[in-house]
Amino acid sequence: MTQLVIPVSADTFSLQAVSNMYHLVYGLYPTQGRAKDFEKETFAYKVKDFGMNLPKITAMIHNRNPILRESDSNPAQQAAAYTFMAAEQVERVFLGYQRVAKDKQLERVFRSATLTGTSIDN
C-alpha cells in the first residue's frame, strides 16, 4: 500500500496546499472554466491512465519551527498564530475526510476510517 504523509508548516501556503492535494492527487474538487482543460494532466487522472493505486493519507505532520523575525517580540501572539494555523489545517483535512466519507470513498483516500492523533498539542 502506498502511503501519503502531508507535511505542513504554520502558514497559509500549507493551508492552500491541503486543498490542492484533494484536487490534484484525488480529483475530489472538480474544476470549472478554463482550468477544466488541464484536469486530465493531474496526478489523479494519470493514476487512472496507468492503472496505479492512489496513495492513502496516513498522517499530517506539523512543522513546529515557524520563521520568526527579531522584531517579533510577543511570544504569546506567535503561539496563538501558530495554534490558529495548525487548527485551520486540521479542519481542512477533516472537511476533506467528511466529504470523502459522504461520497463513500474512505478506503480510496485514507489509510483507515479511524482518525487518531488529531490533537495539535502533541
VENSUL-V284365 format. One record per residue. N is the residue number from 1. RES is the residue in one letter. SS is DSSP state (H for helix, E for strand, - for the rest). PHI is phi as a letter, one per 30 degrees, with the letter a starting at -180 (* if undefined). D_LAST is the distance of its C-alpha to the last C-alpha in whole Angstrom. Layout:
n,res,ss,phi,d_last
N,RES,SS,PHI,D_LAST
N,RES,SS,PHI,D_LAST
This chain:
n,res,ss,phi,d_last
1,M,-,*,26
2,T,-,d,25
3,Q,E,c,21
4,L,E,b,20
5,V,E,c,17
6,I,E,c,16
7,P,E,d,15
8,V,E,b,15
9,S,-,c,15
10,A,-,d,15
11,D,-,a,19
12,T,H,d,21
13,F,H,e,22
14,S,H,d,19
15,L,H,d,19
16,Q,H,d,23
17,A,H,d,22
18,V,H,d,20
19,S,H,d,23
20,N,H,d,26
21,M,H,d,24
22,Y,H,d,25
23,H,H,d,28
24,L,H,d,29
25,V,-,d,27
26,Y,-,c,28
27,G,-,i,31
28,L,-,d,29
29,Y,-,c,30
30,P,-,e,34
31,T,-,c,36
32,Q,-,b,39
33,G,H,i,42
34,R,H,d,42
35,A,H,d,39
36,K,H,d,40
37,D,H,d,42
38,F,H,c,39
39,E,H,e,37
40,K,H,d,39
41,E,H,c,37
42,T,-,d,34
43,F,H,e,32
44,A,H,e,32
45,Y,H,d,36
46,K,H,d,36
47,V,H,e,34
48,K,H,d,37
49,D,H,e,39
50,F,-,c,39
51,G,-,i,38
52,M,-,c,34
53,N,-,c,31
54,L,-,d,28
55,P,-,d,25
56,K,E,c,22
57,I,E,d,19
58,T,E,c,17
59,A,E,a,13
60,M,E,b,12
61,I,E,c,11
62,H,E,c,10
63,N,-,d,12
64,R,-,c,11
65,N,-,c,14
66,P,-,d,16
67,I,-,d,20
68,L,-,c,22
69,R,-,c,25
70,E,-,d,27
71,S,-,d,28
72,D,-,d,25
73,S,-,c,25
74,N,-,c,23
75,P,H,e,19
76,A,H,d,18
77,Q,H,d,20
78,Q,H,d,18
79,A,H,d,14
80,A,H,d,16
81,A,H,d,17
82,Y,H,d,14
83,T,H,e,12
84,F,H,d,15
85,M,H,d,15
86,A,H,d,12
87,A,H,d,13
88,E,H,d,16
89,Q,H,d,15
90,V,H,d,13
91,E,H,d,16
92,R,H,d,18
93,V,H,d,17
94,F,H,d,17
95,L,H,d,21
96,G,H,d,22
97,Y,H,e,21
98,Q,H,d,23
99,R,H,d,26
100,V,H,d,26
101,A,H,d,26
102,K,H,d,28
103,D,-,d,30
104,K,-,h,30
105,Q,-,b,28
106,L,H,e,25
107,E,H,d,26
108,R,H,d,27
109,V,H,c,24
110,F,E,c,21
111,R,-,e,21
112,S,-,b,20
113,A,-,d,21
114,T,-,c,18
115,L,-,d,14
116,T,-,b,11
117,G,-,i,8
118,T,-,d,8
119,S,-,d,6
120,I,-,d,6
121,D,-,c,4
122,N,-,d,0
